[in-house]
Amino acid sequence: MKVNIPADVYAEIAELIGSEASPVGIDAKKTHIIILHKLINIERRLARLEGKDAG
C-alpha cells in the first residue's frame, strides 16, 4: 500500500508531533492523543451516517 501525503501536510504534522527531547524525535503522548481524537471523530461520523447516536 502506498500512502501519498502532500509535502506541506507532512511538514505540518511533523512540526506538530516533533520533540527534540525524545530519543525517537516525536512526542509519543501528543501523537497518541491526536490519533485517538481523529479515531473518535471518525467513529462519530460513521455512527451519524449509519443513523446511530455515538454520544
Sequence and secondary structure as in RCSB ss.txt:
>XXXX:A:sequence
MKVNIPADVYAEIAELIGSEASPVGIDAKKTHIIILHKLINIERRLARLEGKDAG
>XXXX:A:secstr
      HHHHHHHHHHHB TTSTTSB HHHHHHHHHHHHHHHHHHHHHHTT    
